[in-house]
Amino acid sequence: MILGITGIFGSGKTAVAELFAKHGFLHIKADEIGHRLIENKDARRKIVKLFGKGILSDGKIDRSRLKKIVFSDARKLAKLNLLLHPAILREIKNKIEINAGRDIAVDAPLLIEANGTKLVDKVVVVKITKKEQLRRLLAKGKWTKKEISQISRSQMPQEEKLKYADFVVDNSSSLRMTEARIRGVLKKAFS
C-alpha cells in the first residue's frame, strides 16, 4: 500500500508519516528530496537564473532568502514549483519502484498541487484547526505570524485538500489521539 500524506502547512504531516513508519511503512519525505535537489549543480544554476545571485550564500542556495522571495510572490513560487516538482516526483517514483512490495508513506505537502496523487494508492489528508496550526508553528520559533500567513496563502486551502482525501487524520489534539486515528486508517485501508 502506498499512502500519500498531505495537508496544510503545520498540520503535522511528518509526524503522521512517522507514525505510519512505526507500523512498518517506508517514509519518503518530499521536502527532503526538494532540499537536496536545490543543491544539485544544474538546479542551483536554474534557480539562480530565475531569482538572481542574491539567493546565494557561500555558493549555496540560502533557503530562507528563497522562501522570502517565493512566498511573497505567487508567480515566482509557481516558477520554482515548475522547476522542482517534476524532479521531486521522479525521485519519489524511483524510490517507490526500488521498494516495490513495501508499504510506503509519501510525506508530500504539495502532493495534490504537483499532480503526485497518481503515484499513490490512497491519499491521507492531515487536518488541523487554524488555532492549533498557529499555536504549533509559533511554538517552533521559526516563523512570524506574517510568514505563516504568507506560506499558508500560497498553498491549497485545507477544505480543498480534504476533497481529495481517501482518509482524513485529525491532528488537532494529542499525539496519542492521532496514533489511534492512524490505527483506524490502517484497519480500513487493509480490510
C-alpha positions in Angstrom: 0.0 0.0 0.0 1.3 3.4 -1.0 -0.1 6.2 1.0 0.3 9.9 0.1 0.3 12.0 3.3 -0.6 15.6 2.7 -2.1 18.6 4.5 -1.7 22.3 5.1 1.4 23.9 6.4 1.9 23.0 10.1 -0.8 20.2 10.1 1.7 17.6 11.3 2.2 15.6 8.0 5.6 14.5 9.0 4.5 13.4 12.5 1.7 11.4 10.9 4.0 9.8 8.3 6.4 8.9 11.2 3.5 7.2 12.9 2.9 5.1 9.8 6.6 4.3 9.7 6.2 2.8 13.2 3.7 0.4 11.6 6.3 -0.7 9.0 5.8 1.9 6.3 8.9 3.3 4.5 8.8 7.1 5.0 9.6 9.1 1.8 10.0 12.8 2.5 9.3 15.1 -0.5 10.7 18.1 1.3 14.0 16.4 2.0 14.2 15.4 -1.7 13.5 19.1 -2.6 16.1 20.4 -0.3 18.7 18.0 -1.8 17.6 18.9 -5.3 18.2 22.7 -4.9 21.8 21.9 -4.2 22.2 19.9 -7.4 24.5 22.0 -9.6 22.1 22.1 -12.5 19.1 23.0 -10.4 21.1 25.6 -8.5 22.1 27.3 -11.8 18.5 27.4 -12.9 17.3 28.8 -9.6 20.0 31.5 -9.6 19.0 32.3 -13.2 15.3 32.7 -12.1 15.9 34.6 -8.8 19.3 36.2 -9.1 22.6 35.7 -7.3 21.2 37.3 -4.1 19.8 34.0 -3.1 23.3 32.5 -2.8 25.3 32.3 0.4 28.8 30.8 0.3 27.9 29.4 -3.2 24.8 27.6 -1.9 21.1 28.4 -2.2 20.1 30.3 1.0 16.7 28.6 1.6 15.5 31.4 3.9 16.2 34.0 1.2 14.5 31.9 -1.4 11.4 31.4 0.8 11.1 35.1 1.4 11.1 35.7 -2.4 8.7 32.9 -3.4 6.2 33.2 -0.5 5.7 36.9 -1.2 5.1 36.4 -4.9 2.8 33.7 -6.3 4.3 33.9 -9.8 7.8 33.3 -8.5 6.6 30.4 -6.4 4.9 28.9 -9.4 8.1 29.2 -11.4 10.1 27.4 -8.6 7.5 24.7 -8.4 7.5 24.2 -12.1 11.2 23.7 -11.9 11.3 21.4 -8.9 8.1 19.4 -8.8 8.8 17.2 -11.8 12.2 16.3 -10.4 10.8 15.6 -6.9 8.1 13.4 -8.4 10.6 11.5 -10.5 12.7 10.7 -7.4 9.7 9.7 -5.4 8.6 7.4 -8.2 12.1 5.9 -8.3 12.1 5.3 -4.6 8.7 3.6 -4.9 9.9 1.4 -7.7 13.1 0.4 -5.8 11.0 -0.5 -2.8 8.2 -2.4 -4.7 6.2 -4.6 -2.5 6.7 -2.5 0.6 4.2 -0.3 2.4 5.2 3.3 1.8 4.1 6.6 3.3 4.9 9.5 0.9 5.1 12.7 3.0 4.4 15.4 0.5 2.9 18.8 1.4 2.1 19.6 -2.3 1.1 16.1 -3.4 -2.1 17.3 -4.9 -0.8 20.5 -6.3 2.1 18.7 -8.0 -0.1 16.0 -9.5 1.5 13.4 -7.4 -1.6 11.5 -6.4 -1.2 9.2 -9.4 1.9 7.8 -7.6 -0.1 6.6 -4.5 -2.9 4.2 -3.8 -4.6 6.3 -1.2 -4.5 10.0 -0.1 -4.4 10.7 3.6 -5.1 14.4 4.4 -3.9 15.5 7.8 -6.2 18.2 9.1 -5.8 20.7 11.9 -7.7 23.6 13.4 -6.4 27.1 12.4 -5.9 27.9 16.1 -3.8 24.7 16.8 -1.9 25.2 13.5 -0.9 28.7 14.5 0.0 27.7 18.1 2.3 24.9 16.9 4.0 26.9 14.2 4.7 29.8 16.5 5.9 27.5 19.2 8.6 26.3 16.9 10.0 29.8 16.8 11.0 29.6 13.1 8.3 31.9 11.6 6.4 35.1 12.4 2.6 35.3 12.1 3.1 37.2 8.9 5.3 34.5 7.4 2.9 31.8 8.5 0.1 33.7 6.8 2.1 34.2 3.6 3.1 30.5 3.4 -0.5 29.4 4.2 -1.9 31.7 1.5 0.5 30.2 -1.1 -0.9 26.7 -0.6 -4.2 25.0 -1.4 -6.7 25.6 1.4 -7.4 22.7 3.8 -11.1 22.5 2.7 -9.9 21.9 -0.9 -7.3 19.3 0.1 -10.0 17.4 2.0 -11.9 16.8 -1.2 -9.1 14.6 -2.4 -8.9 12.5 0.8 -9.4 8.8 0.9 -8.7 9.1 4.6 -8.6 12.1 7.0 -6.5 12.2 10.1 -7.4 15.0 12.5 -4.2 16.0 14.2 -5.6 18.9 16.3 -5.3 17.1 19.6 -2.7 14.9 21.3 -0.2 12.6 19.6 -2.0 9.7 21.3 -5.3 10.6 19.7 -3.6 10.9 16.3 -2.0 7.5 16.8 -5.4 6.0 17.5 -6.7 7.6 14.3 -3.7 6.1 12.3 -4.7 2.7 13.6 -8.2 3.3 12.3 -6.9 4.3 8.9 -4.7 1.1 8.8 -7.7 -1.1 9.7 -9.8 0.4 6.9 -7.0 0.5 4.4 -6.1 -3.1 4.8 -9.6 -4.6 5.2 
